[in-house]
């Protein structure tokens, strides 16, 4: 399972996910400072669970569906 860590969370989460055998990437390293729409599309296209504190992503997933959000 792959996780995409949103910019509103600490980069240190990557190491926690990797410690338990998961692939994890920071959105700032992968996409830079892009709008939420691009983050949403990238996560879904690449079958990644988006890890975020941004409640707006929850709304997107409820309306449009997607691979996953945490």
N, C-alpha and C positions, 0 to 999 in steps of 0.2 A: 504494500500500500504506500502511496506517495502523498506527502503533505506539502502544502504551500502556506508558509507563515506570512501573514499580512504585515504591513508596515507599522501597524499600531501595537505590535507585540515585540518583545525583546528578541534579538538575534539568538540569544542563548537557548531558546526553545529548540533550535535546530539540533543541537547536540543532545538534548534530552530525547528527542524522537529517534535520532540515530543510535543512541545508546541501546535502545530496545529493538533495533534491527529494521527500522523504517527509513525510507528515503524522505528527506526533508530539505526544503529549499526556501530561502528568504525572497520574498517578492522584490525587495530592493535590489538584490543581486541579479535576479532573473529578468525583471522588467523595468527596473528603475522607478521613477515617480510617475506612474501612469494612472489614469482615472479608474475608478472602481469597475466600470463596465469592461475594461480590458483585462483586469485581474480576474473577474468572473469568467470571461470567455476563455482565458488561458488555462485556468484551473479545470474547466470542463473539457476543453479540447485535449488536455493531457491526463485526464482521469486522476485528478488530484483532489484531495479533501482540503478545502480552504479553512485555515485556522485563523480566527479573527475575533476582535471585540466590537467590530462595526456591525451594528444591528441591521443596517441597510442591506447587507448581504443576505441575511435571513429572509428579508422580504423578497429579494430577487429569487432566491431558491424556492420559496413558497409559490410564487407566481409562475416562474419559468421552469422549475425543476433544475436538475444539475447533478453532478457527481456526488457532491457532499459538502457540508459546511459544519464547522465545529466552533 
